[in-house]
Amino acid sequence: MKQFFVTSLPVFVCGFWTLVLLLDAIWRNSGTHRRWLTVFMAVATTLYVCHFVFFNHMLNLIPVSDTVYIFSHLAVHPLFLIYLFELTSRSIRPRWYLTWLCPAALIGAGVGITYLLAAPQDAEAFINNYLYNNDTSSLEGLGLALVYLHRAAKVIFTLEVLCVLYVGYRLTYQFDRQVLATYSDVEGKTMWPIRLILTMLIVTSIVSLLCNAVGRYWFIGTLWWLAIPSTCFSILLFTIGYAGLKQDFSMADMVADMVADMETGPNSPPLPMEEEEPIATQQQPATSSTDLLASHLEKLMTDERLYLQPDLKVTDLAKALNTNRVYVQQAIGRSLGTTFSEYVNRRRIDHAVALMKSQPEKSILDIALMSGFSSQASFYRNFNHFLHCSPKELKTLLEEQEKKASNA
């Protein structure tokens, strides 16, 4: 019973999220990134079904399950990378996806064909000696070819893990930089849940690489050791499914917002590609034109108090200043040394503090809404970020100061 539970836990987790994501895609006609996540979960389910077959010694199924295992083992990380590209990138090139999946298809096909061509006794010797005991001394011919294919799969898997971690962090940080440069309210738009997954992936990848290095055979007969990677992978996969279901906002939504709000005049520049960094906050020499635009921006925000609009976007400022969003982003980044989101929310927090002093009878929720925040959670997060205390703590401090002043 324990063996069944430990070996089947990842199967149930992946199968559950495959079904949930599939139903979500049918009911809500969700974006392409969600469909790729569904494919990822389906392939992961297949992978752990193959693990289940192996660890429960279903020897008659091993030739088929081992072939499917090699393909799934090498396909899950490229599929997760495809999901990240669909989620965060504007420059989608579907032909790349086939290239990323080629190693899985080639090695998987090689294993399957070798099993078909091998004599029954050679395949049986490979399964019993190598897969279950890591012994290659008595193998030869096609049995030895299977060993080389499995070892090649281990090397490719290691490279895939490192690639996903590096590219995944880069994609999510680039995406978040664009979100912060475009929206004042970034709740539900940033990629912090996905980066949390990538952080978890580091831990599970270490476990996975160790398991990959020592081989599955090492865990046979050691149930408690097997429970460690089984539990780690189950937690990671559940988190991926949950975060993926919650992550609705993608690059497609950002582009749609930009197109809807973009000035269509002849002087408006095209949308920048991901490689461009018009809003970088690193120190750059500001030109007189960006300084002048920043000055107009500051005056506009002070006079019109546009930051009180909960859904304020950088294109709204561009329209008010009769320019385009790229120039506004450059003025904020180069002349003011911040991002659009930080600039707007800093002004909102200043307004909230002024309200706390002038209207102490107002509740924290009222102050948050009156200051332009769309939710109390967003207000608390920004308040702590800028003032390093909670609104409640500051409100209490102001009340105590008022009492002392009255007593004096």
C-alpha positions, 0 to 999 in steps of 0.5 A: 500500500505504501509503495503504491501511494509513493509511486502514484502520488505524482501521477495523481497530482499531474493528472488532476491538473491536466484535467483542471487545465483542460476543462478551463481551456474548454470553458474559458477558451484560455490563451495559448500559454495555458494550452501549452501548460496543459500539454506539459502536465499531460506529458508529466502525467505520462512520465510518472505513469512510466515511473509507476510501472518501473518501481512496481516491477511491471516487467512485461510493460518495461519496453514500452514504458521505458521508451515513453519514459525517455521521451517524456523525461526529455520533453517536460523541461522544453515544454515548460520553457515553451509555456514560459515563452508563450506567457512572456514573449511577443516574438513567438516562433513556433518552429523553435518548439519542434527544435527544442523537442527534437532531442526527446523525439530522437532519443525516445525513437532510438530507444523504441527502435532498439527495443524492437530490433533487439532479441528478447534475451538482449532486451531482458538482460538490459532491463534486469542488469542495467535498469534494475542493477546498473550492471553493464558487464554482461551486455553487448550489441543492442543491449549496450546500445540501449545503455548509451542511449540512456546515458545520452538522455541523462546528459541532455536532461542536465543541460535542459534543466540548466537552460530552463532555469537561466532562460526562465528567470530572464524571461520573467524579469524582462516581462515584469520590467515591461509591466512596471513600465506600463501599468500603475496597478500590477496586481495579478500581472507580474510573474512573481508566482512563476519565479517562485516556481523557478525557485522551487525548481532549483531545489527539485532540479538538484534532487532530480539531477542527483536521481538522474546521476545515481539512476532509478535503480538506486531507489528500488527497495528503499521506499523512504528514499523514494518518497523524498523525490516523489514528494518534492516533485508532487509539491512542485507540480501542484504549485506549477498547476495552481500558479499556472491557473492563476496566471491569467495575464500574459504578453498577449494581454499587454500587447492588446492593451498597448494596441488599444491605447496606442496613438496612431499618428505618424510620429508614434514609434512602433512597439519595442521588442523585448530586447529593447530597454526604453524604460531601464532604470539604470543611470543614463545621461538624460537629454534635455528633451527627456528632462523637459518631458519629465518636468511637464509630467511632474506638473501634470501629475501635480495639477491633474492628480492623474495618479488617483485613477486606479487603472492608470496606464503609461499610455494615459499619460502619453495622451495627456502629454500629446506624446507616445508611451516610449518617450514617457517611459524614457523620461520616467526612467532616465530623468526620474530614475524609477519605473512608471508603476513606482512613480505613480504608486509613490505619489499615491502613498504620499496622498494616502499619508496626507489623507491620514493626517487631514481625515483621521476618521477615514478607514484604511480601506477608504483611504486606499480607494481615495488614493487610487488603489484598486484593492486594500492588498495593493495598498498594503503592499505599496505602503510597506514597500515605500514607508517600511511600515503598515498603514495601521501602524502609521495611523496609530502613530498619527493618532498618538501624536494627535493626542499628545498635541491635544494634551499639550 
